[in-house]
Amino acid sequence: MLKELLGLIGIKSSAHEKLTAKLSVVEAANEGHPDLEIQSREDEVRTRILGSFLGLAIGDAKGMPAESKSPKYADHVADSFDYLSGYLPAGHFTDDTHHATFLAESLLEKGDFDAKDFMDKLSNMDVNRGYGPTTMKVVLRYLGGIPYDKAGLPSPGNGPSMRVAPLALLYHYDLDLLREYTRASARVTHTAPEAIAGAMTVSFSIAYMLNHFKEKFDKARFLNELINFIQNESPELAEALKDNAELMKREGCRVLETVPHAIRIFLQDPYDFERAISQAIRGGGDADTIAAIVGAISGAFNGLDKIPQLWIERLENSPKGRDYIKKLANDLCMLSRRKAKEKTSS
């Protein structure tokens, strides 16, 4: 199993043999010591949770300069290893990451998903981050006196998909809870089935990577389980995910224009975080959101160590930037462990 995995990620010859030997020693040392095995697994999950949250922010910041730009300029952005500036300084993230941090903060403060608290946090708008029109309208409706549970609009947009990662990082151990809270979190702003199913697509994908990292990755199995997870919510999106047509960038921010595209990009290069992000940016369109979704899934699959260090170091580090995101990810990891143990013991 180890040799197959190392071969898949491109480690060759003597390096391949040395790393295989080291990992075999670790496995042999852990064998028969369940506490060590549990600790090893928890450490693996933690690096993937960190990779997912930082991967989201990095994809967002990398894609920001290409958002709504021409395919030619977007390809220029994709070809640049370093961050480029756009309507924000180089390395800064947009509303995609901003909203995800709001969701993470709410989960950690309340201990579970709380729709009103999440709406209150969304209301602390930083319009310079590029809020989407639906979320902006919903927040204004809420601030104007419409109750939090009635302010959402029937939009098929991808707002819930871009921000949902923290739910998967917390509830990956319980897919029924994840489905319930993903639906509830989407409906805070977007009530259309397509928008809800888009968020479910992303949350399930991240959870799958956190739950199955010890197994050889089977693309067909993953895709089948993903489609089954969202089928009843949006048959149209389920059909779009089944479509194996050649990748193409589509204009717009609808779920059907972005989320299946992000899934296909990840599946093209599951073991290569850097290449997946670059591919997500190509063609322009809603490049920041597509790259954010790809980054969250690829980061969960590959872990923190597979993300280029330069991208981590040069990511925005404002008071709620890189280091704050790391703290949120670590705190979500700890809360998830506690909840999973409580569920097992109950």
Secondary structure, 3 states (H helix, E strand, C coil): CHHHHHHHCCCCHHHHHHHHHHHHHHHHHHCCCHHHHHHHHHHHHHHHHHHHHHHHHHHHHHHHHHCCCCHHHHHHHHHCCCCCCCCCCCCCCCHHHHHHHHHHHHHHHHCCCCHHHHHHHHCCCCHHHCCCHHHHHHHHHHHCCCCCCCCCECCCECHHHHHCHHHHHHHCCCHHHHHHHHHHHHHCCECCHHHHHHHHHHHHHHHHHHHCCCCCCCHHHHHHHHHHHHCCCCHHHHHHHHCCCCCCCCCCCEHHHHHHHHHHHHHHCCCCHHHHHHHHHCCCCCHHHHHHHHHHHHHHHHCHHHCCHHHHHCCCCCCCCHHHHHHHHHHHHHHHHHHHHHHHHC
